[in-house]
Amino acid sequence: MTSRKSTIPLILRNSDAASSATHKPLALPPQVDIEAFNKFITGIIKLIGAENVDVISSKDQIDDASYMKPTYTHDPHHVLPQDYFLASAVVAPRNVSDVQAIVLAANELSFPLWPISIGRNSGYGGAAPRVSGSLVVNMGKNMNKILEVNVEGAYCLVEPGVTFADMHDYLVKNNLRDKLWIDVPDLGGGSILGNTLERGVGYTPYGDHWMMHSGMEVVLPNGELLRTGMGALPDPKTPKSMGLRPEDQPMNKTAQLFPYGFGPYIDGLFSQSNLGIVTKMGMWLFPNPGGYQSYLITIPKDEDLKQAVDIIRPLRLSMALQNVPTIRHILLDAAVMGSKSEYTSKTEPLNDDELDAIAKKLNLGRWNFYGALYGPEPIRNALWGVIKEAFSAIPGAKFYFPEDVPANSVLHTRDKTLQGIPTYDELKWIDWVPNGAHLFFSPIAKVSGDDAMLQYAVTKKRCKEAGLDFIGTFTVGMREMHHIVCIVFDKKSDEDKKKAHWLIRTLIDDCAANGWGEYRTHLAVMDQIMGTYSWNDNILLKFNELIKNAVDPNGIIAPGKSGVWPRQYNKSEWKL
């Protein structure tokens, strides 16, 4: 790699000879004046081309756009003022060398960078930076190659811009779908790399995405390039005499097979973190199981949640439930199938009788369990017998396969998702209210009927107090449940935005008081949630800060991400 002394003056010297045009961003980062910004951004323009740089200088650029065509300037689901978390500019490096050069230049000015993959971190802040004026580094625009798909090892190696839909399309186009599936989340348009770094989930047996990654390449805050795990071992078929740059050298062929390598396992330092920019990542693909069957079990009463969860726990632990199943509240399915105004003229939260009426109209339960069976038919039949017998203990439970329900039923969407086929249908629930936007509140629960009922009661009560409908789902891992509460609000209503913000902040404290922490969150409450992980005088945060300041002494990579601030920022001033 070119040394820092030669690279940085080169980038900044290039800006001296640039056009006299002055860029005036709507937001500047702290401690960076307009002259320094222009020198910095002009150097980057000369490095990567004007087509890969967008300075945010007009309010017309602050457009909420859509999931399919996201903007990278701010959070499209803004619970605070639309421009509260605002980029000064968006840049799209073309390759690893560009990323290194941008990082090195940022160090000269302590200029904050906010790396994103696709910018579809929906419900958690989108592409918006925690520190307004940060440079959003759009890793996915140009760095979007599928570098390898290995059938024998059942893995892929991807750049940040590769989406779940891209990988699925690749498998279909190359006649590999009969051999390999990609596990997908609810929406197929997100980055595989980005979703995995945020520890997102899917729904096949490979649903824990972080567990299924193996091997990363990372640009560190000092501009150096790191490969983790077995990737730190050079590829023996690439001798130094070939003169390839490190980023162009093939990864060791065991890097995507064994994630741990030798010595301390450091991959976790780069998940939900601000310690580097990931440029490549390996991901395990799910071998075609040789048979598949999705199903729906409707659970009629609200209070049946307790019995259902206690039935699920031993089935999941024994892996009779093979995949990551979900228990969805009636309003989540109802919202996918229609807006609130199609069911009622009310604007206030619906009561039990009204929820029962919707469930009856849609032939669903108050809770609806979606799962799948994998493997040859004898295995599927045996597992289905065990599962059906267990759930039959719930009075009134009903069992369905996709062919048993209407074409517009959510089961048909889940049928695709649970076999690794990306869809976008789940986007529809955001339109439950006019001008729909959403926050995700995501506490972790024990797979216990009592815990599920208590967590549901706490969240439902607060939703009612806020004047918003409870919409949620329990996503069942091996030994815990992600309780995803979908806070849907009208983003053009200041009153609704205040309700949503109050609700999520209140729920964070409520859940912490019960020993429940969130696994992932929105920009606006990162500090609050990190504050709840306070055992032993906040030692977790202190350790994270120690690492941050050692690895990133100029505090340039995503300051404030996950509540971790570099020493250059006064936390008491930045905490919301």
NORKA-V777064 format. One record per pair of residues at least 4 apart in sequence whose C-alpha atoms are under 6 Angstrom apart, sorted by the first residue. I is the first residue (numbers start at 0). J is the second residue. D is the distance in Angstrom with one decimal. If there is no record, write none. Layout:
BEGIN
[[I:J:D] [I:J:D]]
END
This chain:
BEGIN
[[3:7:5.9] [7:104:5.4] [8:12:5.6] [10:42:5.1] [11:42:5.4] [13:42:5.6] [14:38:5.5] [14:41:5.1] [14:42:4.4] [23:56:5.6] [24:55:5.2] [24:56:4.2] [24:87:5.3] [25:56:5.1] [26:87:5.2] [26:132:4.6] [27:87:5.9] [27:132:4.2] [28:132:4.0] [28:133:5.6] [36:40:6.0] [37:41:5.7] [44:48:4.8] [44:49:5.1] [51:90:5.6] [51:91:5.0] [52:89:5.8] [52:90:4.5] [53:88:5.4] [53:89:5.1] [54:88:4.1] [55:87:5.4] [55:88:5.2] [63:75:4.4] [64:69:5.7] [65:69:5.3] [71:126:5.1] [72:85:5.7] [72:86:5.1] [73:84:5.7] [73:85:5.0] [73:127:4.2] [74:124:5.1] [74:125:5.1] [74:127:5.1] [76:436:5.0] [76:437:6.0] [77:81:5.5] [78:496:5.0] [84:127:5.7] [84:128:5.8] [84:131:5.1] [85:131:4.7] [86:131:5.7] [86:132:4.8] [86:133:5.2] [86:134:5.9] [87:132:4.3] [87:133:5.8] [87:134:5.8] [88:134:5.3] [89:134:5.9] [89:135:4.7] [89:136:6.0] [90:136:5.1] [90:137:5.8] [91:136:5.9] [91:137:4.7] [91:138:5.9] [92:97:5.3] [92:98:5.9] [93:141:5.2] [99:222:4.8] [102:222:5.7] [103:222:5.6] [105:109:5.6] [105:110:4.7] [109:553:5.4] [109:555:5.6] [110:555:5.7] [111:133:5.0] [111:555:4.3] [111:556:6.0] [112:133:5.4] [112:134:4.8] [112:135:5.9] [112:555:5.8] [112:556:5.2] [112:557:5.6] [113:128:5.7] [113:134:5.9] [113:135:4.6] [113:136:5.8] [113:557:4.8] [114:135:5.8] [114:136:4.5] [115:137:5.3] [115:138:5.9] [116:138:5.0] [116:139:4.8] [116:159:5.0] [116:160:5.8] [116:193:5.5] [117:139:5.3] [117:160:6.0] [117:190:5.8] [118:125:5.4] [118:126:4.3] [119:125:5.3] [119:189:5.9] [120:125:4.2] [121:125:5.1] [122:437:5.5] [122:438:4.4] [122:439:5.2] [123:520:5.5] [123:521:3.8] [124:521:5.3] [124:522:5.6] [138:142:6.0] [138:159:5.9] [139:143:5.6] [139:159:5.1] [139:160:3.4] [142:158:5.7] [142:160:5.7] [143:158:5.2] [143:159:6.0] [143:160:3.9] [143:161:5.0] [144:158:5.5] [145:157:4.7] [146:156:5.3] [146:157:5.5] [147:155:5.3] [147:156:5.1] [148:154:6.0] [148:155:4.3] [149:153:5.6] [149:154:5.4] [153:283:6.0] [153:284:5.1] [154:282:5.5] [154:283:4.2] [154:284:4.9] [155:281:5.6] [155:282:5.3] [156:280:5.6] [156:281:4.3] [157:279:5.6] [157:280:5.6] [158:278:5.9] [158:279:4.8] [159:192:5.4] [160:190:5.9] [161:165:6.0] [161:190:5.6] [162:188:5.6] [162:189:5.2] [162:190:4.2] [162:191:5.4] [163:187:5.3] [163:191:5.7] [164:187:5.2] [164:188:6.0] [164:421:5.6] [168:172:5.9] [170:175:4.7] [170:176:5.1] [171:175:6.0] [171:176:5.3] [175:179:6.0] [178:286:5.8] [178:287:5.0] [179:285:5.6] [179:286:4.6] [179:287:5.1] [180:284:5.8] [180:285:5.0] [180:419:5.7] [181:284:5.3] [181:419:5.3] [182:201:5.8] [182:203:5.9] [182:419:4.8] [183:201:5.0] [183:419:5.3] [184:200:5.9] [184:201:4.2] [186:422:5.8] [186:423:5.1] [187:421:4.4] [187:422:5.4] [190:194:5.8] [194:199:5.2] [195:199:5.5] [195:208:5.3] [195:209:5.3] [196:270:4.5] [197:270:6.0] [197:271:5.2] [198:209:5.4] [200:206:5.3] [200:207:5.2] [200:208:5.6] [201:206:4.1] [202:206:4.7] [202:322:5.9] [202:323:4.5] [202:417:5.4] [203:322:4.7] [203:323:5.9] [203:417:5.4] [204:321:5.7] [204:322:4.0] [206:323:5.9] [211:282:5.9] [211:283:5.3] [212:281:5.6] [212:282:4.4] [213:255:4.8] [213:258:4.4] [213:281:5.0] [213:282:5.9] [214:227:5.6] [214:228:5.8] [214:254:5.3] [214:255:5.6] [214:258:5.6] [214:280:5.8] [214:281:5.3] [215:226:5.6] [215:227:5.4] [215:279:5.6] [215:280:4.4] [216:225:5.6] [216:226:4.4] [216:277:5.8] [216:278:5.5] [216:279:5.0] [217:224:5.8] [217:225:5.1] [217:276:5.4] [217:277:4.3] [217:278:5.6] [218:222:5.8] [218:223:5.7] [218:224:4.7] [218:275:5.6] [218:276:5.1] [219:223:5.4] [219:275:4.5] [220:275:5.7] [220:551:5.3] [226:230:5.1] [226:231:5.1] [227:231:5.6] [228:258:5.3] [228:259:4.8] [228:260:4.0] [229:254:4.4] [229:260:4.5] [230:250:5.7] [230:251:5.4] [230:254:4.7] [233:251:6.0] [234:251:4.5] [243:247:6.0] [255:281:5.3] [259:264:5.8] [273:556:5.4] [273:557:5.2] [288:373:5.9] [288:374:4.9] [289:374:5.2] [289:375:5.6] [290:373:5.6] [290:374:4.6] [290:375:5.0] [291:372:5.6] [291:373:4.6] [292:371:5.5] [292:372:5.1] [293:370:5.9] [293:371:4.1] [293:414:5.4] [294:369:6.0] [294:370:5.6] [294:371:5.9] [294:399:5.6] [294:400:4.7] [295:368:5.6] [295:369:4.8] [295:398:5.9] [295:399:5.1] [296:367:5.9] [296:368:5.0] [296:397:5.5] [296:398:4.7] [297:363:5.7] [297:364:4.6] [297:367:4.6] [297:396:5.5] [297:397:5.2] [298:364:4.7] [298:366:5.1] [298:367:5.8] [298:396:5.0] [299:364:4.3] [299:365:5.3] [300:365:5.6] [301:365:5.5] [305:448:3.8] [305:452:6.0] [308:447:5.9] [308:448:5.0] [309:447:5.6] [309:448:5.2] [311:315:5.9] [312:446:5.8] [314:318:6.0] [314:319:5.0] [314:320:5.5] [315:320:4.9] [323:475:5.6] [323:476:5.9] [324:369:5.7] [324:370:4.8] [324:475:5.6] [325:368:5.7] [325:369:5.5] [325:473:5.5] [325:474:4.5] [326:367:5.4] [326:368:4.4] [326:472:5.6] [326:473:5.1] [327:366:5.5] [327:367:5.1] [327:472:4.3] [328:366:4.8] [328:471:5.6] [328:472:5.9] [329:365:5.0] [329:366:5.7] [330:334:5.8] [330:470:5.6] [331:470:5.4] [334:338:5.7] [334:428:4.3] [334:431:5.4] [335:427:4.9] [335:428:4.4] [338:430:5.9] [338:431:4.3] [339:431:5.1] [340:344:5.7] [347:466:5.9] [348:466:6.0] [348:467:5.5] [348:468:4.7] [349:353:5.9] [358:362:5.8] [358:363:4.8] [358:364:5.6] [372:379:5.5] [376:380:6.0] [379:383:6.0] [383:387:5.8] [387:391:5.9] [399:403:5.8] [401:411:5.9] [410:414:5.8] [413:417:5.8] [415:420:4.9] [416:420:5.2] [416:421:6.0] [429:435:5.2] [429:436:5.9] [430:435:4.8] [433:489:5.8] [434:489:5.0] [434:490:5.9] [435:488:5.7] [435:489:5.0] [436:487:5.7] [436:488:5.4] [436:490:5.8] [437:486:5.3] [437:487:4.4] [438:486:5.1] [439:484:5.8] [439:485:5.1] [440:483:5.9] [440:484:5.0] [441:482:5.5] [441:483:4.7] [441:517:5.2] [442:482:5.5] [442:515:6.0] [442:516:5.3] [442:517:4.0] [443:480:5.7] [443:481:4.8] [443:515:5.9] [443:516:6.0] [444:479:5.8] [444:480:5.0] [445:479:4.9] [446:479:5.2] [446:480:6.0] [451:455:6.0] [452:456:6.0] [455:459:5.9] [456:460:5.9] [459:469:5.6] [462:467:5.2] [462:469:5.7] [463:467:5.8] [465:498:5.5] [470:485:5.3] [471:483:5.5] [471:484:4.3] [471:485:5.5] [472:482:5.9] [472:483:5.3] [473:480:5.9] [473:481:5.7] [473:482:4.5] [474:480:5.4] [474:481:5.0] [475:480:4.4] [476:480:5.6] [488:495:5.7] [489:495:5.8] [497:501:6.0] [498:502:6.0] [501:505:6.0] [506:510:5.9] [510:515:4.9] [511:515:5.1] [511:516:5.9] [525:561:5.2] [525:562:5.1] [526:562:4.3] [529:562:5.6] [533:537:4.0] [546:550:6.0] [547:551:5.5] [548:552:4.9] [548:565:5.8] [554:565:5.1] [558:564:5.3] [559:563:4.9] [559:564:4.7] [570:574:5.7]]
END
